[in-house]
Amino acid sequence: MTKSTTSTSTARKKRARKTTAEAAGTDQLVVDDIRDAVSQFKRERIIAAAVDCFYVHGYSNTTLESVADQLNVTKPFIYAHFKSKNMLLAEICSRGIKVSLAALNRIVTAPGSAMERMTIFSRDFMMAVLENQKPVAIYFREIKNLDPQDRDAINELRRDFDHKLIGLLDEGVAAGEFVLNDTRLAAHAIGGIASWSYVWFRPDGPAPAQQVAEEMGRLMMAMLRPDPGAPWDSGRV
């Protein structure tokens, strides 16, 4: 065998090993993705069961055994994902503000005027709260049971939400689209309107969530518009 043939054979072997390694790496990524998806699915099942238990019976009257019983699993199944009942509470209590902040973040960087973006956000914010009615209710009922560091983390998210909403309202005032003496107060009023809906909204009531979100969005925007009698444009941008 010549030197040239030997070099060619060696190069082929290296390429084959590289291809095999890349394939193995790709396979491992697929396996990791599947494992992560299964783990997330299990976490969501646990959270959903805990939400039902906390909402109906209260945090203090719920044990991890009762959550496990609702899932027809053993406690180790829960401990594999949540080390304590308080960790579950923190995850549930943070859900409402996280989805609300996500809705606001989408709008803050979106194109369009402050009026257009606020119109979209008012409805999306209401939908976020209505779709997470039980977690929001649990937060307001059980905030006293959160560990201090978890309560501080949630409060930091709430401050971020308020800061960004105030910024959007300030934009509208500067552009002459909103008439407000105090944008901070207006932001708190908007947050209160949406958050308090956990008390009175009924998923099986006469009006579906989407309709309620549309109407509540109108009420929020009515506080901001310079001419309350002006025609309402409900179109999304």
Wavefront OBJ file of the C-alpha trace (Angstrom):
o trace
v 0.000 0.000 0.000
v 1.425 3.365 -0.998
v 1.783 6.328 1.310
v -0.936 8.170 -0.637
v -3.377 5.274 -0.246
v -2.652 5.067 3.481
v -3.302 8.801 3.925
v -6.590 8.548 2.030
v -7.711 5.598 4.145
v -6.828 7.432 7.365
v -8.742 10.516 6.244
v -11.799 8.398 5.460
v -11.668 6.776 8.888
v -11.452 10.197 10.557
v -14.447 11.439 8.570
v -16.388 8.302 9.462
v -15.583 8.716 13.158
v -16.592 12.389 12.977
v -19.879 11.524 11.265
v -20.601 8.841 13.860
v -19.807 11.232 16.707
v -22.021 13.936 15.200
v -24.863 11.454 14.777
v -24.442 10.298 18.361
v -24.450 13.905 19.515
v -27.638 14.615 17.575
v -29.276 11.509 19.022
v -28.314 12.632 22.525
v -29.830 16.062 21.907
v -33.079 14.405 20.837
v -33.043 12.210 23.935
v -32.373 15.250 26.137
v -35.228 17.176 24.502
v -37.629 14.290 25.071
v -36.484 13.929 28.678
v -36.973 17.661 29.289
v -40.429 17.581 27.696
v -41.496 14.630 29.848
v -40.148 16.324 32.974
v -42.004 19.545 32.130
v -45.204 17.593 31.496
v -44.907 15.975 34.925
v -44.259 19.354 36.568
v -47.346 20.820 34.936
v -49.478 17.903 36.127
v -48.265 18.449 39.682
v -48.866 22.198 39.482
v -52.382 21.725 38.086
v -53.278 19.317 40.895
v -51.800 21.633 43.528
v -53.709 24.603 42.087
v -56.981 22.708 42.458
v -56.147 21.641 46.018
v -54.928 25.066 47.174
v -57.870 26.815 45.507
v -60.536 24.583 47.052
v -59.023 23.699 50.434
v -56.456 26.434 51.028
v -52.699 26.106 51.365
v -52.675 25.273 55.083
v -55.272 22.524 54.689
v -53.494 20.888 51.759
v -50.705 18.351 52.142
v -48.393 16.928 49.516
v -50.106 13.608 50.202
v -53.420 15.083 49.077
v -51.800 16.470 45.918
v -50.271 13.049 45.241
v -53.629 11.373 45.850
v -55.285 13.656 43.313
v -52.692 12.571 40.755
v -52.842 8.934 41.857
v -49.082 8.939 42.432
v -46.772 8.691 45.434
v -45.036 11.585 47.183
v -41.610 10.741 45.680
v -43.118 11.584 42.279
v -43.727 15.122 43.552
v -40.419 15.405 45.416
v -38.580 14.635 42.182
v -39.775 18.025 40.899
v -40.618 20.092 43.986
v -38.705 19.725 47.234
v -41.456 21.214 49.377
v -45.042 22.396 49.412
v -43.774 25.962 49.679
v -41.836 25.593 46.427
v -45.101 24.592 44.780
v -46.835 27.631 46.250
v -44.111 29.959 44.967
v -44.384 28.525 41.452
v -48.162 28.916 41.445
v -48.144 32.425 42.910
v -45.649 33.672 40.327
v -47.677 32.505 37.332
v -50.127 35.394 37.143
v -47.488 38.121 37.186
v -45.203 36.204 34.800
v -47.837 35.875 32.067
v -48.949 39.483 32.617
v -45.370 40.723 32.351
v -44.843 38.631 29.214
v -47.894 40.281 27.622
v -46.545 43.721 28.530
v -43.038 42.937 27.261
v -44.472 41.989 23.864
v -46.231 45.348 23.636
v -43.423 47.555 24.931
v -41.195 46.641 21.983
v -43.971 46.376 19.371
v -44.489 48.977 16.628
v -47.395 51.390 16.771
v -48.521 54.328 18.839
v -48.934 54.172 22.597
v -52.710 54.173 22.085
v -52.567 51.232 19.672
v -50.252 49.211 21.883
v -52.182 49.985 25.046
v -55.415 48.896 23.355
v -53.887 45.511 22.606
v -52.307 45.191 26.025
v -55.481 46.008 27.954
v -57.210 42.987 26.415
v -54.195 40.679 26.538
v -53.614 41.580 30.189
v -57.215 40.791 31.061
v -57.025 37.466 29.227
v -53.801 36.578 31.044
v -55.519 37.135 34.392
v -58.752 35.372 33.425
v -56.876 32.350 32.085
v -54.909 32.170 35.339
v -57.798 32.950 37.660
v -57.011 30.237 40.197
v -53.265 30.992 40.496
v -54.069 34.711 40.868
v -56.630 33.942 43.571
v -54.149 31.697 45.375
v -51.529 34.453 45.279
v -53.787 37.007 46.949
v -55.067 34.504 49.501
v -51.767 32.850 50.365
v -49.128 35.573 49.979
v -48.631 35.427 53.745
v -47.471 31.809 53.427
v -44.732 32.492 50.883
v -41.129 32.279 51.990
v -39.647 35.803 52.229
v -37.265 35.261 49.307
v -40.091 34.002 47.094
v -42.306 36.919 48.076
v -39.459 39.334 47.303
v -38.894 37.730 43.886
v -42.573 38.071 42.970
v -42.661 41.658 44.219
v -39.661 42.426 42.013
v -41.601 41.129 38.993
v -44.556 43.293 39.997
v -42.314 46.361 40.260
v -40.915 45.625 36.801
v -44.466 45.351 35.468
v -45.490 48.670 37.046
v -42.362 50.429 35.774
v -42.926 49.316 32.173
v -46.648 50.075 32.231
v -45.983 53.551 33.615
v -43.434 54.048 30.834
v -46.023 53.152 28.194
v -48.558 55.515 29.753
v -45.934 58.274 29.866
v -45.371 57.761 26.132
v -49.077 58.233 25.507
v -49.222 61.391 27.605
v -46.180 62.852 25.833
v -47.789 62.122 22.448
v -51.084 63.713 23.491
v -52.914 60.380 23.223
v -53.676 60.020 26.933
v -54.819 62.636 29.423
v -53.560 61.645 32.874
v -52.464 63.665 35.868
v -50.655 60.720 37.468
v -49.489 57.813 35.304
v -48.379 55.831 38.343
v -51.877 55.996 39.811
v -53.362 55.062 36.431
v -51.063 52.027 36.216
v -52.170 50.862 39.659
v -55.820 51.351 38.675
v -55.374 49.259 35.517
v -53.612 46.544 37.494
v -56.372 46.550 40.084
v -59.151 46.300 37.508
v -57.575 43.221 35.950
v -56.341 41.519 39.109
v -59.596 41.844 41.032
v -61.463 39.944 38.314
v -60.429 36.707 40.037
v -63.144 37.492 42.609
v -66.121 37.891 40.304
v -65.335 36.171 36.996
v -67.009 32.798 36.428
v -65.708 30.632 33.556
v -69.181 29.085 33.252
v -70.932 32.464 33.443
v -73.003 34.159 30.738
v -70.011 35.901 29.107
v -66.941 33.974 27.886
v -63.465 35.109 28.874
v -62.720 36.692 25.490
v -65.854 38.843 25.658
v -65.094 39.883 29.227
v -61.517 40.780 28.253
v -62.758 42.924 25.361
v -65.240 44.833 27.531
v -62.824 45.293 30.431
v -60.231 46.512 27.948
v -62.706 49.161 26.829
v -63.167 50.288 30.420
v -59.418 50.539 30.963
v -58.933 52.563 27.803
v -61.836 54.861 28.702
v -59.732 56.102 31.629
v -56.923 57.109 29.296
v -58.565 58.601 26.233
v -58.661 62.400 25.961
v -62.211 62.326 24.590
v -64.389 59.627 26.201
v -67.023 60.273 23.536
v -64.674 59.560 20.638
v -65.459 56.515 18.462
v -63.874 53.317 19.728
v -61.570 51.426 17.384
v -61.330 47.830 18.574
v -59.098 46.731 15.701
v -55.776 45.121 16.595
v -52.516 46.284 15.056
l 1 2 3 4 5 6 7 8 9 10 11 12 13 14 15 16 17 18 19 20 21 22 23 24 25 26 27 28 29 30 31 32 33 34 35 36 37 38 39 40 41 42 43 44 45 46 47 48 49 50 51 52 53 54 55 56 57 58 59 60 61 62 63 64 65 66 67 68 69 70 71 72 73 74 75 76 77 78 79 80 81 82 83 84 85 86 87 88 89 90 91 92 93 94 95 96 97 98 99 100 101 102 103 104 105 106 107 108 109 110 111 112 113 114 115 116 117 118 119 120 121 122 123 124 125 126 127 128 129 130 131 132 133 134 135 136 137 138 139 140 141 142 143 144 145 146 147 148 149 150 151 152 153 154 155 156 157 158 159 160 161 162 163 164 165 166 167 168 169 170 171 172 173 174 175 176 177 178 179 180 181 182 183 184 185 186 187 188 189 190 191 192 193 194 195 196 197 198 199 200 201 202 203 204 205 206 207 208 209 210 211 212 213 214 215 216 217 218 219 220 221 222 223 224 225 226 227 228 229 230 231 232 233 234 235 236 237
